Amino acid sequence: MIDECAKADLHGRLRRDREALLWKLDGLSEYDARRPLTVTGTNLLGLVKHVATVEARYFGEVFDRPSPEPLPRWQESDGGDLWATADETRDEVIGFYRRTWEHADTTIDRLPLDAPGRVPWWPEPYATTTLFAVMVHVLGESARHTGHADILRESLDGRTGLRAEHEKRIDEQSRAAHWAKVEQAAGSAVRGEAGKSSSTR
């Protein structure tokens, strides 16, 4: 009973993060969905493609249920799952993600939490693992990258939130006042530290 509750909770949170990540693409131009937004090239459509690849690998070959989607061998991974080529459409990347959900969900539904798996890209002695450990790991990956997407989207047009139904209208005046308050606190802290340093000399 406890195992089933734990599995349902982990699975529910994974489903929540999947939808939240996809929502971050909502209403964006092709350029904004794809363009690098950090010095390392992080981009929104690439995050979706990457998380889809993560799920495909962890809920596929780890449990001897290879993904039906074409994937390069993990040994040959070159970071190509972190961005979309000009020939890959947004619909193709999203479709890949949604089909991966179906395959991953079948793995999760069919196996008990203590089902053994093997992650060949993890070092020994950690390569031999269980469905529970993989679910926790993938949920962590999904939450981390959805958080990245949240910040990237905010930097583009100010939109924030976990789900569309909870999104609030942007109040530019309130945001500016809050930003100023945080900025003032940061400046005061620095000036306070500088004062402490000079008084101890």
MDAnalysis code that builds the backbone (N, CA, C; Angstrom):
import MDAnalysis as mda
import numpy as np

u = mda.Universe.empty(603, n_residues=201, atom_resindex=np.repeat(np.arange(201), 3), trajectory=True)
u.add_TopologyAttr("name", ["N", "CA", "C"] * 201)
u.add_TopologyAttr("resid", np.arange(1, 202))
u.add_TopologyAttr("resname", ["MET", "ILE", "ASP", "GLU", "CYS", "ALA", "LYS", "ALA", "ASP", "LEU", "HIS", "GLY", "ARG", "LEU", "ARG", "ARG", "ASP", "ARG", "GLU", "ALA", "LEU", "LEU", "TRP", "LYS", "LEU", "ASP", "GLY", "LEU", "SER", "GLU", "TYR", "ASP", "ALA", "ARG", "ARG", "PRO", "LEU", "THR", "VAL", "THR", "GLY", "THR", "ASN", "LEU", "LEU", "GLY", "LEU", "VAL", "LYS", "HIS", "VAL", "ALA", "THR", "VAL", "GLU", "ALA", "ARG", "TYR", "PHE", "GLY", "GLU", "VAL", "PHE", "ASP", "ARG", "PRO", "SER", "PRO", "GLU", "PRO", "LEU", "PRO", "ARG", "TRP", "GLN", "GLU", "SER", "ASP", "GLY", "GLY", "ASP", "LEU", "TRP", "ALA", "THR", "ALA", "ASP", "GLU", "THR", "ARG", "ASP", "GLU", "VAL", "ILE", "GLY", "PHE", "TYR", "ARG", "ARG", "THR", "TRP", "GLU", "HIS", "ALA", "ASP", "THR", "THR", "ILE", "ASP", "ARG", "LEU", "PRO", "LEU", "ASP", "ALA", "PRO", "GLY", "ARG", "VAL", "PRO", "TRP", "TRP", "PRO", "GLU", "PRO", "TYR", "ALA", "THR", "THR", "THR", "LEU", "PHE", "ALA", "VAL", "MET", "VAL", "HIS", "VAL", "LEU", "GLY", "GLU", "SER", "ALA", "ARG", "HIS", "THR", "GLY", "HIS", "ALA", "ASP", "ILE", "LEU", "ARG", "GLU", "SER", "LEU", "ASP", "GLY", "ARG", "THR", "GLY", "LEU", "ARG", "ALA", "GLU", "HIS", "GLU", "LYS", "ARG", "ILE", "ASP", "GLU", "GLN", "SER", "ARG", "ALA", "ALA", "HIS", "TRP", "ALA", "LYS", "VAL", "GLU", "GLN", "ALA", "ALA", "GLY", "SER", "ALA", "VAL", "ARG", "GLY", "GLU", "ALA", "GLY", "LYS", "SER", "SER", "SER", "THR", "ARG"])
u.atoms.positions = np.array([
    [0.827, -1.202, 0.000],
    [0.000, 0.000, 0.000],
    [0.866, 1.259, 0.000],
    [1.887, 1.273, 0.880],
    [2.775, 2.432, 0.940],
    [3.510, 2.605, -0.384],
    [3.975, 1.484, -0.966],
    [4.666, 1.557, -2.249],
    [3.772, 2.147, -3.325],
    [2.523, 1.716, -3.370],
    [1.599, 2.215, -4.384],
    [1.333, 3.702, -4.194],
    [1.201, 4.137, -2.952],
    [1.004, 5.570, -2.673],
    [2.226, 6.372, -3.088],
    [3.413, 5.842, -2.772],
    [4.653, 6.532, -3.138],
    [4.791, 6.631, -4.653],
    [4.490, 5.532, -5.345],
    [4.591, 5.538, -6.798],
    [3.605, 6.544, -7.399],
    [2.378, 6.540, -6.904],
    [1.354, 7.450, -7.427],
    [1.750, 8.907, -7.202],
    [2.335, 9.189, -6.035],
    [2.736, 10.561, -5.737],
    [3.880, 11.011, -6.629],
    [4.898, 10.168, -6.769],
    [6.024, 10.504, -7.635],
    [5.569, 10.671, -9.088],
    [4.713, 9.767, -9.525],
    [4.232, 9.800, -10.903],
    [3.394, 11.054, -11.140],
    [2.570, 11.407, -10.166],
    [1.740, 12.601, -10.303],
    [2.577, 13.865, -10.409],
    [3.637, 13.935, -9.616],
    [4.512, 15.109, -9.667],
    [5.298, 15.159, -10.980],
    [5.664, 13.994, -11.491],
    [6.346, 13.961, -12.782],
    [5.410, 14.462, -13.877],
    [4.165, 14.029, -13.863],
    [3.189, 14.495, -14.850],
    [2.980, 16.007, -14.750],
    [2.938, 16.514, -13.519],
    [2.773, 17.955, -13.317],
    [3.924, 18.730, -13.946],
    [5.159, 18.256, -13.721],
    [6.317, 18.968, -14.258],
    [6.376, 18.879, -15.778],
    [5.946, 17.770, -16.335],
    [5.911, 17.652, -17.805],
    [5.036, 18.743, -18.411],
    [3.837, 18.883, -17.883],
    [2.893, 19.872, -18.416],
    [3.417, 21.292, -18.200],
    [4.023, 21.532, -17.037],
    [4.565, 22.862, -16.741],
    [5.678, 23.222, -17.728],
    [6.541, 22.251, -18.032],
    [7.637, 22.511, -18.964],
    [7.108, 22.847, -20.347],
    [6.127, 22.094, -20.821],
    [5.564, 22.380, -22.138],
    [4.890, 23.737, -22.178],
    [4.244, 24.111, -21.068],
    [3.545, 25.391, -21.029],
    [4.494, 26.568, -21.229],
    [5.756, 26.389, -20.878],
    [6.720, 27.465, -21.028],
    [6.963, 27.837, -22.492],
    [6.531, 26.983, -23.417],
    [6.648, 27.291, -24.844],
    [5.421, 28.036, -25.369],
    [4.367, 28.083, -24.568],
    [3.092, 28.630, -25.014],
    [3.213, 30.077, -25.482],
    [2.791, 30.325, -26.724],
    [2.739, 31.688, -27.238],
    [4.060, 32.277, -27.689],
    [5.141, 31.508, -27.650],
    [6.445, 32.041, -28.054],
    [6.642, 31.944, -29.565],
    [7.377, 32.882, -30.113],
    [7.771, 32.797, -31.519],
    [8.757, 31.650, -31.689],
    [8.953, 31.223, -32.932],
    [9.920, 30.154, -33.197],
    [11.309, 30.557, -32.712],
    [11.663, 31.793, -32.950],
    [13.001, 32.251, -32.559],
    [13.163, 32.225, -31.046],
    [12.197, 32.777, -30.318],
    [12.316, 32.820, -28.861],
    [12.277, 31.427, -28.235],
    [11.559, 30.501, -28.853],
    [11.508, 29.135, -28.327],
    [12.848, 28.421, -28.480],
    [13.636, 28.828, -29.460],
    [14.860, 28.114, -29.812],
    [16.151, 28.831, -29.452],
    [16.116, 30.139, -29.342],
    [17.373, 30.885, -29.254],
    [18.082, 30.686, -27.920],
    [19.415, 30.734, -27.933],
    [20.168, 30.574, -26.685],
    [19.922, 31.768, -25.773],
    [19.626, 31.471, -24.509],
    [19.297, 32.523, -23.552],
    [20.294, 32.610, -22.402],
    [21.330, 31.782, -22.453],
    [22.428, 31.860, -21.486],
    [23.732, 31.714, -22.265],
    [24.839, 31.976, -21.599],
    [26.134, 31.886, -22.281],
    [26.467, 30.447, -22.681],
    [25.819, 29.466, -22.047],
    [26.060, 28.067, -22.409],
    [25.056, 27.561, -23.444],
    [24.199, 28.450, -23.944],
    [23.277, 28.079, -25.010],
    [21.951, 27.500, -24.563],
    [21.643, 27.530, -23.270],
    [20.379, 26.969, -22.786],
    [19.201, 27.661, -23.457],
    [18.258, 26.861, -23.912],
    [17.098, 27.382, -24.642],
    [15.871, 26.547, -24.310],
    [14.693, 27.107, -24.524],
    [13.475, 26.461, -24.051],
    [13.130, 25.181, -24.809],
    [13.152, 25.220, -26.120],
    [12.805, 24.006, -26.867],
    [13.843, 22.912, -26.618],
    [15.092, 23.303, -26.442],
    [16.143, 22.337, -26.125],
    [15.919, 21.667, -24.778],
    [15.399, 22.410, -23.806],
    [15.101, 21.806, -22.508],
    [14.036, 20.725, -22.649],
    [13.022, 20.999, -23.464],
    [11.974, 19.993, -23.692],
    [12.568, 18.755, -24.356],
    [13.383, 18.968, -25.361],
    [14.014, 17.846, -26.069],
    [14.917, 17.042, -25.129],
    [15.647, 17.743, -24.281],
    [16.549, 17.068, -23.348],
    [15.783, 16.225, -22.334],
    [14.753, 16.802, -21.727],
    [13.991, 16.060, -20.720],
    [13.283, 14.865, -21.364],
    [12.817, 15.019, -22.598],
    [12.224, 13.888, -23.312],
    [13.247, 12.769, -23.484],
    [14.465, 13.125, -23.834],
    [15.524, 12.134, -24.018],
    [15.871, 11.456, -22.702],
    [15.908, 12.230, -21.627],
    [16.177, 11.668, -20.298],
    [15.141, 10.608, -19.958],
    [13.860, 10.938, -20.121],
    [12.802, 9.962, -19.820],
    [12.895, 8.744, -20.725],
    [13.176, 8.979, -22.004],
    [13.257, 7.862, -22.953],
    [14.348, 6.875, -22.542],
    [15.464, 7.388, -22.076],
    [16.562, 6.506, -21.679],
    [16.285, 5.813, -20.343],
    [15.886, 6.589, -19.350],
    [15.750, 6.029, -18.004],
    [14.577, 5.066, -17.869],
    [13.477, 5.355, -18.548],
    [12.332, 4.443, -18.453],
    [12.283, 3.471, -19.625],
    [13.342, 3.473, -20.415],
    [13.445, 2.566, -21.545],
    [14.501, 1.515, -21.318],
    [15.726, 1.796, -21.801],
    [16.769, 0.772, -21.774],
    [17.179, 0.359, -20.362],
    [17.015, 1.256, -19.381],
    [17.380, 0.902, -18.001],
    [16.593, -0.315, -17.521],
    [15.347, -0.455, -18.011],
    [14.496, -1.581, -17.599],
    [14.240, -2.550, -18.754],
    [15.198, -2.559, -19.690],
    [15.122, -3.468, -20.836],
    [13.833, -3.280, -21.628],
    [13.403, -2.029, -21.728],
    [12.233, -1.668, -22.527],
    [12.637, -0.511, -23.444],
    [13.509, -0.756, -24.409],
    [14.051, 0.338, -25.230],
    [12.952, 1.229, -25.807],
    [13.226, 2.499, -25.838],
    [12.275, 3.459, -26.384],
    [12.021, 3.173, -27.858],
    [10.777, 3.292, -28.310],
    [10.503, 3.129, -29.737],
    [11.012, 4.311, -30.559],
    [11.384, 5.390, -29.880],
    [11.915, 6.565, -30.572],
    [13.383, 6.337, -30.923],
    [13.817, 6.822, -32.076],
    [15.243, 6.680, -32.419],
    [16.100, 7.568, -31.518],
    [17.032, 6.940, -30.833],
    [17.951, 7.663, -29.951],
    [19.373, 7.247, -30.282],
    [20.321, 8.202, -30.216],
    [21.719, 7.769, -30.366],
    [22.118, 6.932, -29.160],
    [23.086, 6.042, -29.342],
    [23.583, 5.280, -28.203],
    [24.115, 6.254, -27.164],
    [23.895, 5.929, -25.897],
    [24.299, 6.879, -24.850],
    [25.784, 7.187, -24.897],
    [26.583, 6.216, -25.353],
    [28.030, 6.446, -25.435],
    [28.375, 7.505, -26.487],
    [27.448, 7.717, -27.430],
    [27.706, 8.635, -28.536],
    [26.981, 9.965, -28.361],
    [26.401, 10.174, -27.198],
    [25.677, 11.419, -26.953],
    [26.632, 12.604, -27.053],
    [26.239, 13.607, -27.845],
    [27.124, 14.756, -28.102],
    [26.501, 16.084, -27.691],
    [25.449, 16.022, -26.872],
    [24.779, 17.252, -26.477],
    [23.740, 17.724, -27.466],
    [23.482, 16.926, -28.496],
    [22.498, 17.313, -29.504],
    [21.075, 17.330, -28.989],
    [20.862, 16.730, -27.810],
    [19.503, 16.751, -27.246],
    [19.228, 18.043, -26.481],
    [20.194, 18.966, -26.458],
    [20.027, 20.212, -25.713],
    [19.587, 21.384, -26.588],
    [19.392, 21.131, -27.873],
    [18.915, 22.192, -28.756],
    [18.246, 21.562, -29.978],
    [17.395, 22.336, -30.619],
    [16.672, 21.844, -31.797],
    [17.346, 22.365, -33.059],
    [17.577, 21.466, -33.996],
    [18.151, 21.891, -35.276],
    [17.107, 22.661, -36.072],
    [17.566, 23.349, -37.105],
    [16.645, 24.125, -37.948],
    [15.621, 23.231, -38.626],
    [15.972, 21.957, -38.842],
    [15.065, 21.020, -39.518],
    [14.041, 20.388, -38.577],
    [14.234, 20.514, -37.272],
    [13.294, 19.936, -36.307],
    [12.224, 20.970, -35.960],
    [10.976, 20.613, -36.169],
    [9.910, 21.551, -35.846],
    [9.564, 21.468, -34.363],
    [8.936, 22.517, -33.891],
    [8.488, 22.520, -32.498],
    [7.514, 21.364, -32.263],
    [6.600, 21.152, -33.220],
    [5.627, 20.068, -33.077],
    [6.301, 18.708, -33.005],
    [7.387, 18.532, -33.741],
    [8.112, 17.258, -33.694],
    [8.730, 17.026, -32.319],
    [9.334, 18.059, -31.756],
    [9.957, 17.924, -30.437],
    [8.900, 17.656, -29.375],
    [7.798, 18.394, -29.436],
    [6.717, 18.186, -28.468],
    [6.102, 16.801, -28.641],
    [5.929, 16.383, -29.888],
    [5.385, 15.052, -30.156],
    [6.276, 13.955, -29.601],
    [7.582, 14.121, -29.755],
    [8.550, 13.178, -29.190],
    [8.392, 13.108, -27.675],
    [8.250, 14.259, -27.034],
    [8.084, 14.305, -25.582],
    [6.812, 13.587, -25.158],
    [5.717, 13.856, -25.839],
    [4.438, 13.238, -25.457],
    [4.451, 11.723, -25.687],
    [5.052, 11.276, -26.771],
    [5.140, 9.838, -27.006],
    [6.046, 9.173, -25.972],
    [7.076, 9.886, -25.554],
    [7.962, 9.375, -24.509],
    [7.205, 9.226, -23.198],
    [6.310, 10.166, -22.900],
    [5.465, 10.039, -21.695],
    [4.737, 8.704, -21.706],
    [4.143, 8.382, -22.836],
    [3.345, 7.151, -22.929],
    [4.201, 5.922, -22.647],
    [5.368, 5.884, -23.239],
    [6.255, 4.741, -23.036],
    [6.726, 4.680, -21.580],
    [7.115, 5.842, -21.037],
    [7.580, 5.902, -19.652],
    [6.454, 5.521, -18.692],
    [5.254, 6.018, -18.951],
    [4.125, 5.721, -18.065],
    [3.802, 4.234, -18.048],
    [3.954, 3.577, -19.196],
    [3.727, 2.135, -19.247],
    [4.754, 1.398, -18.394],
    [6.020, 1.821, -18.485],
    [7.066, 1.225, -17.642],
    [6.716, 1.400, -16.171],
    [6.352, 2.612, -15.791],
    [6.034, 2.921, -14.392],
    [4.833, 2.120, -13.916],
    [3.804, 2.039, -14.750],
    [2.582, 1.329, -14.359],
    [2.805, -0.174, -14.222],
    [3.642, -0.751, -15.074],
    [3.805, -2.210, -15.098],
    [4.753, -2.753, -14.041],
    [5.693, -1.923, -13.607],
    [6.735, -2.428, -12.712],
    [6.514, -1.984, -11.269],
    [6.881, -2.833, -10.297],
    [6.846, -2.404, -8.891],
    [8.024, -1.473, -8.606],
    [7.935, -0.726, -7.526],
    [8.987, 0.227, -7.202],
    [10.348, -0.432, -6.988],
    [10.350, -1.698, -6.550],
    [11.639, -2.365, -6.323],
    [12.126, -3.143, -7.548],
    [11.483, -2.926, -8.702],
    [11.925, -3.601, -9.926],
    [13.373, -3.214, -10.229],
    [14.225, -4.201, -10.522],
    [15.634, -3.886, -10.777],
    [15.850, -3.288, -12.161],
    [16.800, -2.402, -12.238],
    [17.201, -1.814, -13.511],
    [18.697, -1.589, -13.499],
    [19.229, -1.293, -14.657],
    [20.675, -1.040, -14.745],
    [20.907, 0.193, -15.607],
    [21.621, 1.173, -15.030],
    [21.936, 2.422, -15.733],
    [23.395, 2.334, -16.176],
    [23.653, 1.990, -17.430],
    [25.036, 1.741, -17.860],
    [25.924, 2.982, -17.830],
    [25.344, 4.166, -17.816],
    [26.150, 5.382, -17.774],
    [26.410, 5.868, -16.341],
    [25.915, 5.128, -15.331],
    [26.246, 5.433, -13.935],
    [27.449, 4.591, -13.521],
    [28.332, 5.132, -12.687],
    [29.496, 4.354, -12.248],
    [29.093, 3.265, -11.252],
    [29.894, 2.240, -11.185],
    [29.693, 1.208, -10.164],
    [30.036, 1.785, -8.790],
    [29.365, 1.381, -7.750],
    [28.366, 0.309, -7.674],
    [26.937, 0.802, -7.859],
    [26.766, 2.010, -8.411],
    [25.437, 2.624, -8.472],
    [24.634, 2.231, -9.707],
    [25.278, 1.587, -10.667],
    [24.595, 1.281, -11.925],
    [23.391, 0.367, -11.737],
    [23.479, -0.560, -10.784],
    [22.343, -1.432, -10.492],
    [21.410, -0.683, -9.551],
    [20.165, -0.515, -9.988],
    [19.255, 0.361, -9.262],
    [17.833, -0.195, -9.279],
    [16.865, 0.642, -8.936],
    [15.463, 0.221, -8.887],
    [14.594, 1.281, -9.553],
    [13.351, 0.906, -9.827],
    [12.409, 1.859, -10.406],
    [12.228, 3.057, -9.478],
    [12.172, 2.809, -8.169],
    [12.009, 3.913, -7.228],
    [13.133, 4.930, -7.368],
    [14.374, 4.459, -7.391],
    [15.517, 5.366, -7.499],
    [15.498, 6.123, -8.818],
    [15.104, 5.451, -9.892],
    [15.046, 6.099, -11.200],
    [13.941, 7.146, -11.233],
    [12.784, 6.829, -10.630],
    [11.700, 7.815, -10.601],
    [12.124, 9.064, -9.842],
    [12.797, 8.887, -8.716],
    [13.277, 10.038, -7.943],
    [14.284, 10.842, -8.761],
    [15.191, 10.133, -9.435],
    [16.218, 10.806, -10.245],
    [15.583, 11.593, -11.385],
    [14.675, 10.978, -12.123],
    [14.060, 11.649, -13.272],
    [13.180, 12.809, -12.814],
    [12.483, 12.635, -11.705],
    [11.690, 13.741, -11.172],
    [12.595, 14.919, -10.820],
    [13.747, 14.637, -10.233],
    [14.699, 15.703, -9.925],
    [15.173, 16.417, -11.176],
    [15.483, 15.643, -12.222],
    [15.903, 16.232, -13.498],
    [14.802, 17.108, -14.082],
    [13.579, 16.592, -14.066],
    [12.454, 17.331, -14.636],
    [12.192, 18.622, -13.879],
    [12.204, 18.546, -12.546],
    [11.966, 19.738, -11.731],
    [13.063, 20.776, -11.956],
    [14.290, 20.300, -12.035],
    [15.428, 21.212, -12.243],
    [15.303, 21.955, -13.558],
    [15.009, 21.229, -14.633],
    [14.942, 21.866, -15.941],
    [13.661, 22.681, -16.124],
    [12.591, 22.296, -15.452],
    [11.391, 23.131, -15.492],
    [11.654, 24.452, -14.783],
    [12.441, 24.413, -13.712],
    [12.852, 25.650, -13.050],
    [13.699, 26.522, -13.964],
    [14.611, 25.891, -14.712],
    [15.385, 26.643, -15.696],
    [14.449, 27.321, -16.704],
    [13.481, 26.547, -17.183],
    [12.549, 27.080, -18.177],
    [11.738, 28.240, -17.622],
    [11.370, 28.156, -16.360],
    [10.597, 29.218, -15.728],
    [11.381, 30.535, -15.744],
    [12.662, 30.459, -15.391],
    [13.499, 31.664, -15.382],
    [13.724, 32.185, -16.802],
    [13.965, 31.279, -17.747],
    [14.183, 31.707, -19.134],
    [12.942, 32.402, -19.684],
    [11.771, 31.835, -19.399],
    [10.538, 32.442, -19.908],
    [10.314, 33.812, -19.268],
    [10.574, 33.922, -17.983],
    [10.427, 35.206, -17.309],
    [11.339, 36.254, -17.943],
    [12.546, 35.840, -18.334],
    [13.481, 36.793, -18.938],
    [13.019, 37.255, -20.318],
    [12.186, 36.452, -20.978],
    [11.702, 36.817, -22.313],
    [10.540, 37.797, -22.272],
    [9.516, 37.461, -21.480],
    [8.321, 38.318, -21.502],
    [7.669, 38.519, -20.141],
    [8.353, 38.079, -19.089],
    [7.826, 38.313, -17.749],
    [6.811, 37.302, -17.262],
    [6.443, 36.320, -18.100],
    [5.436, 35.344, -17.675],
    [6.058, 34.330, -16.724],
    [5.334, 34.048, -15.639],
    [5.806, 33.105, -14.635],
    [4.663, 32.184, -14.236],
    [4.978, 31.174, -13.437],
    [3.935, 30.313, -12.902],
    [4.133, 28.863, -13.258],
    [3.377, 28.004, -12.557],
    [3.475, 26.562, -12.745],
    [2.458, 26.050, -13.752],
    [1.267, 26.646, -13.741],
    [0.205, 26.190, -14.635],
    [-0.567, 27.377, -15.187],
    [-1.113, 27.212, -16.371],
    [-1.837, 28.303, -17.021],
    [-2.999, 28.793, -16.180],
    [-3.693, 27.871, -15.531],
    [-4.884, 28.271, -14.773],
    [-4.552, 29.079, -13.522],
    [-3.281, 29.071, -13.111],
    [-2.877, 29.834, -11.932],
    [-2.102, 31.096, -12.298],
    [-1.963, 31.354, -13.585],
    [-1.184, 32.515, -14.002],
    [-1.920, 33.801, -13.642],
    [-1.182, 34.755, -13.098],
    [-1.754, 36.047, -12.725],
    [-1.337, 37.106, -13.734],
    [-2.184, 38.098, -13.901],
    [-1.872, 39.205, -14.803],
    [-0.611, 39.907, -14.307],
    [0.252, 40.252, -15.236],
    [1.500, 40.928, -14.867],
    [1.192, 42.354, -14.431],
    [1.642, 42.694, -13.238],
    [1.496, 44.046, -12.694],
    [2.881, 44.682, -12.695],
    [3.170, 45.432, -13.744],
    [4.513, 45.989, -13.920],
    [4.902, 46.912, -12.771],
    [3.953, 47.671, -12.262],
    [4.257, 48.611, -11.186],
    [4.659, 47.864, -9.903],
    [3.900, 46.823, -9.557],
    [4.227, 46.048, -8.358],
    [5.557, 45.325, -8.515],
    [5.800, 44.806, -9.722],
    [7.069, 44.122, -9.954],
    [8.243, 45.075, -9.825],
    [8.086, 46.268, -10.382],
    [9.173, 47.255, -10.301],
    [9.439, 47.646, -8.849],
    [8.369, 47.803, -8.060],
    [8.539, 48.164, -6.650],
    [9.231, 47.047, -5.879],
    [8.856, 45.804, -6.170],
    [9.488, 44.666, -5.494],
    [10.951, 44.557, -5.886],
    [11.228, 44.717, -7.175],
    [12.616, 44.665, -7.657],
    [13.456, 45.717, -6.946],
    [12.912, 46.926, -6.831],
    [13.642, 48.019, -6.185],
    [13.914, 47.711, -4.716],
    [12.947, 47.080, -4.058],
    [13.122, 46.724, -2.644],
    [14.236, 45.693, -2.475],
    [14.247, 44.687, -3.343],
    [15.294, 43.658, -3.273],
    [16.658, 44.255, -3.606],
    [16.685, 45.111, -4.611],
    [17.933, 45.776, -5.000],
    [18.463, 46.652, -3.857],
    [17.573, 47.380, -3.204],
    [17.984, 48.230, -2.091],
    [18.562, 47.399, -0.947],
    [17.913, 46.272, -0.641],
    [18.408, 45.393, 0.420],
    [19.793, 44.858, 0.077],
    [20.006, 44.485, -1.185],
    [21.314, 43.980, -1.608],
    [22.383, 45.051, -1.459],
    [22.065, 46.263, -1.897],
    [23.019, 47.364, -1.776],
    [23.340, 47.693, -0.328],
    [22.299, 47.676, 0.522],
    [22.507, 47.964, 1.945],
    [23.390, 46.909, 2.599],
    [23.194, 45.655, 2.215],
    [24.014, 44.575, 2.775],
    [25.476, 44.759, 2.399],
    [25.733, 45.141, 1.166],
    [27.112, 45.351, 0.722],
    [27.734, 46.524, 1.462],
    [26.982, 47.612, 1.596],
    [27.506, 48.776, 2.308],
    [27.753, 48.449, 3.785],
    [26.857, 47.615, 4.348],
    [27.041, 47.202, 5.741],
    [28.287, 46.368, 5.931],
    [28.555, 45.465, 5.014],
    [29.767, 44.643, 5.077],
    [31.008, 45.495, 4.937],
    [30.931, 46.483, 4.025],
    [32.080, 47.369, 3.827],
    [32.371, 48.159, 5.098],
    [31.299, 48.589, 5.783],
    [31.460, 49.338, 7.020],
    [32.090, 48.492, 8.115],
    [31.673, 47.245, 8.203],
    [32.237, 46.325, 9.206],
    [33.722, 46.105, 8.953],
    [34.085, 45.942, 7.677],
    [35.491, 45.693, 7.328],
    [36.366, 46.873, 7.715],
    [35.884, 48.083, 7.432],
    [36.707, 49.262, 7.725],
    [36.843, 49.499, 9.228],
    [35.802, 49.120, 10.017],
    [35.852, 49.356, 11.457],
    [36.768, 48.381, 12.189],
    [37.086, 47.257, 11.518],
    [37.954, 46.259, 12.173],
    [39.417, 46.459, 11.820],
    [39.697, 47.446, 10.978],
    [41.103, 47.654, 10.585],
    [41.839, 48.429, 11.644],
])
